[in-house]
Amino acid sequence: MYTYKKRLNNNVVVALDEQGQEQILTGRGIGFQVEAGTPVDDQKIEKVFTLKDTTANKRLQELFQTIPVEHVEIAEEIISYAKIHIDNPLNENVIVSLCDHIYMAVERKKQDIEVKNVMLWDIQKFYRDEYQVGKYAVKLIEERFHVQLNDDEAGFIALHIVNAQLDMHTKSVKEITKVMQEIETIVRMTFSIELDEDSVYYYRFITHLKFFAQRLFSGKSYEGQDVDNMLELVQSKYPKACVCVQKIAHFLKQKYGYTLSDEEILYLSIHISRIVQVSK
């Protein structure tokens, strides 16, 4: 059971649940001629939006007052799609930035204004799953609003999904992507090869780099297991990959002051040996 707290417009209200927590409710006519403190008609409720973060909750309420509810609902659909196709959990607050971006992108397109995404190539390469979510979003927006957004916008939407997975108290996606590029370049130059970007091993390698770069900027390292015996085995079996990892370790120490743990050396060596084998 919900109790009215505040009307945002005829179709959106802020209500209190039985625990006294604020919820945003949407539904046709749910905010028409209502008074604070009275019970909400459950039959009028179409969607319930819950954000635990008070700042994000307030921002979402403001958006409901300034943009059509359909833009918030389509953002929710895109997030639900992303949760199915991406393994990592998403920060619930992403709905705020995503629906705001979608609204602005649609309005810009109506005025024939297009914004160039300078990170598009990197997004397509390093964040393939998120980019596919972006492509799905663009298709959904065209079906729903009859506005055709381009690949640049698919890339921007993908970035919102990337941000929702990362601890953004560390560094921006741009800086994390730069570290990924730097490590990949060392691998390519060490072995003088072009990596097979269609390989499942490349996908796993890039995924590993993404979260490694996040740990680097947060000052955390991946350790806790005794890997001495396994590391010796990998070093003897894949000596060239281990030499490459030593180059990476030296680079990271010099540029970022970060020391690779034995576990990180182990897993990087394994990933590199596999991607190099399939790229020859």
ABEGO torsion letter per residue (X at the ends): XBBBABBABAABBBBBBAAGBBBBBBEBGAABGBBBGBBBBAAABABBBBBABAAAAAAAAAAAAABBAAAAAAAAAAAAAAAAABABBBBAAAAAAAAAAAAAAAAAAAAGBBBBBAAAAAAAAABAAAAAAAAAAAAAAAAAAGBBBBAAAAAAAAAAAAAAABBAABBBAAAAAAAAAAAAAAAAAAAGBBBBAABAAAAAAAAAAAAAAAAAAAGBBBBGBBAAAAAAAAAAABAAAAAAAAAAAAAAAAAAGBBBBAAAAAAAAAAAAAAAAAAX
